[in-house]
Amino acid sequence: MKTFLGLTLLATGLCAATLAGAQDPTAPFPPAQRPQALQRARLAIIGQKLELTDAQKAQVKQIRATAWEAAKAIRASPALTPEQKREQVAATWKNSREQWRALLTPEQQARLAEITSHPGQLNAQAANRLRMGMIANRLGLTPEQRAKLREIQKKTAAAVKPIRTDATLTPEKRHAEVRAVLDASRSEARAVLTPEQQAKLDEIRGRLPGPLSLL
């Protein structure tokens, strides 16, 4: 399952990273803000997996904005000790989590419990989202390219989902079929890029440690 998850992320990560615009948690950020960026990426991934409605998204956004402002005010307060600030900020975020979890349906709450029971996987997905987002920005993708990549992402996810749940397939066969879908997805996504962007992507791939089978 871990290998399968990694393949899926690598194939669709760049597509997913280009979709959110100005509020994209994967946009370039100073190193000091990396923890906050990772947290936003985790929340974005959770929101996608829970398939939040537009109304839920709006409510969660408001809850998060209120919590950010409250935490900011606490950190800036000269009347509080460092320990008091940590305690009050932690309480603020705990209250925020409780508020947005209360918005979920029983099915979404069950799904959330499943997602958060594997923090290592969630953190890996968030880190991958950040990296893919920075690569997408460095490539200078146009709105049209982002739209095309979004369609490729949706199509790939739709093709992979039934393979993952097909109990008649052996793990080896499932892996092979997923690999074929992802290879085709990468080729299609790479064709969206200009020759210059393809060359830049290859250059980035050469500098980054570890494999980067994005397109």
Secondary structure, DSSP 8 states (H G I E B T S, - for coil): -HHHHHHHHHHHHHHHHTSSGGG-TTS---GGGHHHHHHHHHHHHHHHHHT--HHHHHHHHHHHHHHHHHHHHHHH-TTS-HHHHHHHHHHHHHHHHHHHHTTS-HHHHHHHHHHHT-HHHHHHHHHHHHHHHHHHHHHT--HHHHHHHHHHHHHHHHHHHHHHT-TTS-HHHHHHHHHHHHHHHHHHHHHHS-HHHHHHHHHHHHHSSS-----
